[in-house]
Amino acid sequence: MAITDDQVYDLIADKESDSMFQEDIPANILEHLNLREGSKDASYLDSLGKLTGGTGHLLSSEEQLLYPEGTLIPEDVRKGWLESDSRKAFDAANTQMGELGFEDTNLRDALVGVNFQMGTGWRNKFKGVWEGMGEGDWEKAAGNVQWVNPETKEATSKWHEQTPVRTGDFMEALRSMKQE
């Protein structure tokens, strides 16, 4: 099935916003996302069986029709997804930092990665992490990333089990806050 430029732009148009007043996303964040997520030029099933493309972009139902598994995705589409997805994660991280009352580039950058990977609603699933962050108890926050129950340390969280490098990045950023 041939895809027209109009179809491609229609898909990403609703995700784009006026960037004149938005802070640029630092290049190191985009590089880190590409490093951790990887980037594929064809649609594929991720570790949870969800159709994905580019740099960890979960395909919408409309995008799934355009790019069934194994379909090559044009570079400009993948770039648009990365820009849109990273913008959403970056803006969410900045909002979360504001809610916490902190200005720390390393923690903000780590939160971009968390929001990119887990979605902007990650705090609802990992309440102990957010609670620890809000209390300034960075070890509690990091422990809740790694463990189902940080007090007993009996079971590793699925998040940490499935993506230990990414959770390691986040835990390192959280623990570095103790030293400041």
N, C-alpha and C positions, 0 to 999 in steps of 0.2 A: 504494500500500500504506500503510495507516494504521499509525502507530507509537504504541504505548501508553506511558504514563509508566513503567510497570514495565519495559518493554524498555529504555528510555533509562537508567533508574537501574541496571539490571543491568549495562549496558555500562560505566558509569563507577564502579560500586561497588568493583570489584576494584582500581581505580587510586587510590582514595582511602585515606588513612591517617589515624590519629589525629593531628590537628594541634595538640593541646594543648601538646606539648613541642617543637614545631618553630618555628624562627625565621620570622617573617613575611617574605614576599618583598616587598622595597621596591616601592612603586608605580612608581618611575622605571624599574625593570627591566621590569615588565609593559608600561609605555608604550613602552619601547624595542623590546621584542619585537613589539608590535603595529605599530610604525612600520616596522621592518625586514621583517617577514613579511607584513604586511597582514592583513586579516581579511575573510573572505568568508562570507556567510550560506548559501551553497549549495555542495555538493560540486563539486570541479573537479579536473582533472588538472594536477599541478605541472609544472615544467620537465623533470622526468625521466619524466613520464607516469604518476606515481603518484597514486592517488585521495587527495585531501586536502580538508580543510574547516576552517572557523574560522580560527584563527591558526596556519597551517602544520602542522596536525595530520594526520599520515599515518593514514588510516583502516585499522583492523584488518580482517581478512576478515569478521568479524561486522558491523562498522560499514559495510562496503562493501555488504552485503546490505540494510541499512536505508537507506543514503543513496547510491544509485547516482549517477553523474555528473549534475549539474544539480539534484539534490534539495535543497530547502530544509531547513536544519538548525535546530532550535529554539535560541533564544538560550541557554537554560539548559544545553543540551548543549554548545554551543560554549564557554560560560564554564567548564563542568566540564573540558573538554579543556584549555583554557588553564591552569587551576589545576593540573591533574594534570601536564601536560607541563612547565610552568614549574617546578613543585615538583621534578620529577625532575632538571631541568637545574640548578636552584639547589643542590640537595643534592649533586649531582655536582661542581659548581664548588667548593663548600665543602670537599668531600673532597679534591679536587685541590689546593686551596690548602694544606690541611693536609699533604699529601704533599710539597709543595714547601717547606713551612716558612715561608710568607709570609702576612702579613695586610695586604692592600691591596685596598680596596674597588673601585677602578677595574679592577684586573685580575680580581678575582672577578666583577664585573658583566660584563666582556668574556667570561669563561669561561662564564657562564650563557648568553650568546648563542651561543657555539660549541657547547656541549652541546645547546642547543635545536635549532640548525640541523643539526648533524652527528651528533647522538646521543652518548651518554655514552662510547662506545667510540672516539671520534675519535682518541685518542692512538695507537691501533693502526695507523691509516691514515697519520697524520702524525707519525711517530716522531721526525723531526728537529726538529719544533716542540717536542715534549715534552722531548726530550734537551736542547735549548738552554735551555728553561725550568729544567730541573733543574740545569743547570750555572750558571745565572744569566747566561747569554750571550743577552741579550735580542735583540741584532741577529741572531744565528744563528737564534733562534726565529722572529723576524719574517721573515727571509729564506726560511725553510722554509715559511712560509704562502704567500708570493708566488711562489716559484720551485720548479720541479722539482729543479733543482740550483742552490742559491744561489751556489756558487763561480763557475760559468760564466754564470749568468743567461741561459741560452740559451732556456729554455722556461718560460712562465708556468704555474703550477699550474692544474689544472682548477677547483679550489676558488676561486682568485682570479679566474680568467677568468669563471666563472659568477656569482659574487657579490662583485664588487670593493668594494662599499660595506661589506658585512659583514666581509670580510677586512681592509678598511682600518680598521674599528673595532678589530679584534683587534690588528693590527700597531701601531696607535697606542698601545694599552694596553701592549703588550709593550715598545715603545720608550720609553715614559714611565718604565718601571721602571729604566732606565739612569741616569736623572737623580736617583733617590732615594738 
